[in-house]
């Protein structure tokens, strides 16, 4: 979508199609595909104009201008996230313009559409596929072997190598959040020079208590009692201090409370609340099922845990287990 050597106008390079459909419910992988398309465009033309389309505010009448080539044939990437939420008229207009792009790659415009791939908005996703969109599946990883493969691929992507056993150990320690797993894999490769083994994983977690602490908090906030207790006991086993775990629990409750009831996309709320977009999206997912009364009870439990862990309890590990159970129970308060 950017200047080709010797060409007078910006147009997509042969490796970058003008129409992309990212289909599935794994937000981290969807975000990565979008980022990769943008990176490819900017690699060919650093001046590429990247625009995020706010589908909650966009009207069909605004699309012709967005999809019109500029006077100077400047390259442009348009990103339409969560397109399954688009109304019928807007979805039809997006499909119309996306189909036109697929037929005319020389326009200098690339459209990237993310979609859950479910029944809602299916006419749009089916239409884009029929139009020839490069389609990437980003479904959630539910099978253990797929998660192990993801971890090994992440380590390989970062320039390292790890066995299935080590990948499983990382999953046991970190949990199943792909964003966090990717970050940990990258850091492990950087710390070890690429040779990631079991001892490297243990050392990493001893020095990075926040990773294990937030793994516990993530499980707590979605009501996964067994997962939270397992993560907590693992963290304590490898030597994580209870204080950052207590802090992570408090942060998890606080983040969900800040996002609860707020309206807008993750990117809009990130700007309003001063939080990273990924953290807003995670808090939105975790906030499903929570009531205001439940969050208030959870905040009290987190405060008690902080006080206990930072000097008021004889058994700090037990204080954390008690907090985990109390916060998960608060999720049922109405």
C-alpha positions in Angstrom: 0.0 0.0 0.0 3.0 2.2 -0.2 5.4 3.5 -2.8 6.9 0.8 -5.0 10.3 1.6 -6.4 10.0 3.6 -9.5 6.2 4.1 -9.2 4.7 7.6 -9.2 1.9 6.8 -6.7 1.5 5.0 -3.4 -0.1 1.5 -3.9 0.0 -1.7 -1.9 3.1 -3.8 -2.4 2.6 -7.2 -3.7 2.8 -8.8 -0.3 0.2 -6.5 1.3 -3.4 -7.0 0.1 -5.9 -4.1 0.2 -8.5 -6.0 2.2 -7.9 -7.9 5.5 -10.4 -9.7 7.7 -9.3 -10.8 11.2 -11.9 -13.3 12.4 -12.2 -14.6 15.9 -12.4 -13.8 19.6 -8.8 -13.7 20.8 -8.2 -10.0 21.1 -4.4 -10.3 21.5 -4.0 -12.2 18.3 -6.4 -9.9 16.5 -4.4 -6.9 17.6 -1.2 -8.5 16.5 -2.5 -9.2 13.0 -3.6 -5.5 12.8 -0.3 -4.3 14.0 1.5 -6.6 11.5 -0.5 -5.1 8.6 0.3 -1.6 9.8 4.0 -2.4 10.2 4.1 -3.9 6.7 2.5 -0.7 5.3 4.9 1.6 7.2 7.9 -0.5 6.2 7.1 0.3 2.6 6.1 3.9 3.3 6.8 5.5 6.7 4.4 8.3 5.9 1.4 6.0 5.7 -1.7 7.5 7.2 -3.2 5.1 9.8 -6.8 5.8 10.9 -8.9 3.9 13.5 -12.5 4.0 12.6 -14.9 4.5 15.6 -17.8 2.4 14.4 -20.0 3.6 17.3 -19.8 7.1 15.9 -19.3 6.5 12.2 -22.1 6.9 9.7 -22.3 5.4 6.2 -22.2 8.9 4.7 -18.7 9.4 6.1 -17.2 6.5 4.3 -16.8 7.8 0.8 -14.3 10.5 2.0 -12.4 7.9 4.0 -12.1 5.6 1.1 -11.3 8.2 -1.5 -7.7 8.3 -2.6 -5.9 11.5 -1.7 -4.9 14.1 -4.2 -1.2 13.1 -3.7 -1.9 9.4 -3.8 -0.8 9.0 -0.2 -1.0 5.5 1.3 -3.6 4.9 4.0 -4.6 2.1 6.4 -8.1 2.1 7.8 -8.8 -0.1 10.8 -12.3 -1.1 11.7 -12.3 -3.0 15.0 -15.2 -5.1 16.3 -17.1 -4.7 13.0 -19.7 -7.2 14.2 -21.1 -4.3 16.3 -21.7 -2.2 13.2 -25.4 -1.5 12.4 -26.9 -2.9 9.2 -26.4 0.2 7.1 -22.9 0.8 8.2 -22.0 -2.8 7.7 -23.4 -2.7 4.2 -21.4 0.4 3.4 -18.2 -1.1 4.8 -18.7 -4.2 2.6 -19.3 -2.0 -0.4 -16.1 -0.1 0.0 -14.1 -3.1 1.0 -15.2 -5.0 -2.1 -14.2 -2.0 -4.2 -10.8 -1.9 -2.6 -10.3 -5.6 -3.4 -11.1 -4.9 -7.0 -8.7 -1.9 -7.2 -5.5 -2.5 -5.2 -4.0 0.6 -6.8 -6.0 3.0 -4.7 -3.3 3.2 -2.0 -5.8 2.2 0.7 -5.8 -0.9 2.9 -8.8 -1.8 5.0 -8.4 -4.1 8.1 -11.6 -5.4 9.7 -11.7 -7.3 13.0 -14.8 -9.4 13.6 -15.8 -12.0 16.3 -16.9 -14.4 13.6 -20.2 -15.2 15.2 -23.8 -14.9 14.0 -23.9 -11.1 14.7 -22.8 -9.2 11.7 -22.3 -12.4 9.7 -23.3 -10.8 6.4 -20.4 -8.5 6.7 -17.8 -11.2 7.4 -19.1 -13.5 4.8 -19.2 -10.7 2.3 -15.7 -9.7 2.9 -14.5 -13.2 2.5 -16.4 -13.5 -0.7 -14.8 -10.3 -1.9 -11.4 -11.9 -1.5 -10.2 -10.5 1.9 -7.1 -12.1 3.3 -8.7 -13.8 6.2 -6.9 -14.7 9.4 -8.4 -16.8 12.1 -7.8 -15.7 15.7 -10.0 -18.0 17.8 -9.3 -18.4 21.5 -6.9 -21.2 22.3 -8.8 -23.7 24.4 -6.7 -26.9 24.1 -3.5 -27.3 26.1 -1.5 -28.5 23.2 -2.4 -25.3 21.2 -1.3 -23.2 24.2 2.0 -25.0 24.4 2.5 -24.5 20.7 1.8 -20.8 21.1 4.4 -20.5 23.8 7.0 -22.3 21.8 6.2 -20.2 18.8 6.5 -17.0 20.8 9.9 -18.0 22.1 11.0 -18.9 18.5 9.6 -15.6 17.3 11.8 -13.8 19.8 14.8 -15.8 18.7 14.9 -18.5 21.3 14.1 -22.2 21.7 12.2 -24.1 24.4 11.0 -27.7 24.9 7.4 -28.7 25.4 8.1 -29.3 29.0 9.4 -25.8 29.5 6.5 -24.3 27.6 4.1 -26.2 29.9 6.0 -24.9 32.9 5.6 -21.3 31.6 1.8 -21.9 31.2 1.6 -23.3 34.7 3.4 -20.2 36.1 1.8 -17.5 34.0 -1.6 -18.7 33.0 -3.4 -18.6 29.7 -3.5 -14.8 28.9 -1.8 -14.6 25.6 -0.7 -11.0 26.0 1.1 -11.9 29.2 2.5 -15.1 27.8 4.0 -13.2 24.8 5.6 -10.7 27.1 7.1 -13.3 29.4 8.4 -15.3 26.4 10.1 -12.3 25.0 11.7 -11.4 28.3 12.9 -14.9 28.9 14.6 -15.0 25.6 16.3 -11.6 26.3 17.4 -12.8 29.8 18.8 -16.2 28.6 20.2 -15.4 25.2 17.6 -17.7 23.7 18.2 -20.9 25.7 15.0 -21.0 27.8 15.0 -23.9 30.3 13.1 -24.7 33.5 15.6 -23.0 35.8 15.4 -19.8 33.7 11.6 -19.8 34.2 12.0 -20.2 38.0 14.5 -17.4 38.2 12.5 -15.1 36.0 9.4 -15.5 38.3 11.4 -14.9 41.4 12.6 -11.6 40.0 9.3 -10.6 38.4 6.7 -11.0 41.1 4.3 -8.8 39.3 3.8 -11.4 36.6 2.6 -14.1 39.1 0.7 -11.6 41.2 -1.4 -10.4 38.2 -1.9 -13.9 37.1 -3.6 -14.6 40.5 -5.6 -11.4 40.2 -6.8 -12.2 36.7 -8.2 -15.5 37.8 -9.8 -14.0 40.8 -11.6 -11.3 38.8 -13.3 -13.8 36.5 -14.4 -16.0 39.4 -11.9 -18.9 38.7 -11.4 -20.0 42.3 -9.4 -23.1 41.4 -7.2 -21.3 38.9 -6.6 -18.4 41.3 -5.6 -20.7 44.2 -3.4 -22.8 41.9 -1.6 -19.6 40.6 -1.3 -18.3 44.2 0.3 -21.4 45.5 2.6 -21.6 42.6 3.7 -18.0 43.1 4.4 -18.6 46.8 6.2 -21.9 46.0 8.7 -20.2 43.7 9.4 -17.4 46.2 7.1 -14.5 45.2 6.7 -12.1 48.1 3.0 -11.8 49.2 3.1 -8.0 49.1 3.0 -7.6 45.3 0.4 -10.3 45.1 -1.8 -8.4 47.5 -1.1 -5.2 45.4 -2.1 -7.0 42.2 -5.4 -8.1 43.8 -6.2 -4.6 44.8 -5.2 -3.3 41.3 -7.5 -5.9 39.6 -10.5 -4.8 41.7 -9.7 -1.2 41.1 -9.3 -1.5 37.4 -12.7 -3.3 37.0 -14.4 -0.8 39.2 -13.0 2.1 37.1 -14.2 0.6 33.8 -17.5 -0.8 35.1 -20.5 1.1 33.7 -18.3 3.2 31.4 -19.3 3.4 27.7 -17.1 3.4 24.7 -14.5 1.2 23.0 -11.3 0.2 24.8 -9.4 2.9 22.9 -11.9 5.6 23.9 -11.9 4.6 27.5 -8.1 4.3 27.6 -7.9 8.0 26.7 -10.6 9.0 29.2 -9.3 6.9 32.1 -5.6 7.2 31.4 -5.2 3.4 31.2 -3.5 1.3 28.5 -6.1 0.0 25.9 -5.2 -3.6 26.7 -5.8 -3.0 30.4 -9.2 -1.4 29.7 -10.2 -4.3 27.4 -9.1 -6.9 30.0 -11.0 -5.0 32.8 -14.1 -4.9 30.6 -13.9 -8.7 30.0 -13.3 -9.3 33.7 -16.1 -7.0 34.8 -18.9 -9.1 33.2 -20.9 -10.5 36.1 -19.8 -8.0 38.7 -22.3 -5.7 40.5 -21.4 -2.4 42.1 -22.2 -3.9 45.5 -19.9 -6.9 44.7 -17.1 -4.6 43.6 -17.4 -2.6 46.9 -17.2 -5.9 48.9 -14.2 -7.0 46.8 -12.5 -3.7 47.4 -12.9 -4.1 51.2 -11.5 -7.7 51.0 -8.5 -6.4 49.0 -7.9 -3.7 51.5 -8.0 -6.2 54.4 -5.5 -8.4 52.5 -3.1 -5.5 52.0 -3.2 -4.6 55.7 -2.8 -8.3 56.7 0.1 -9.0 54.3 1.9 -5.7 55.1 2.2 -6.4 58.8 -1.1 -7.4 60.4 -1.2 -11.1 60.0 0.8 -14.0 61.4 0.3 -16.1 58.3 0.6 -13.9 55.2 0.0 -16.8 52.8 -3.2 -17.8 54.5 -4.3 -14.1 54.4 -3.9 -14.2 50.6 -5.9 -17.4 50.2 -8.6 -15.9 52.4 -8.6 -12.8 50.2 -8.9 -14.8 47.0 -11.9 -16.7 48.3 -13.5 -13.4 49.6 -13.1 -11.6 46.4 -14.4 -14.5 44.3 -17.4 -14.7 46.6 -18.0 -11.0 46.3 -18.6 -11.6 42.6 -21.9 -13.2 43.5 -23.1 -10.2 45.6 -26.1 -8.4 44.2 
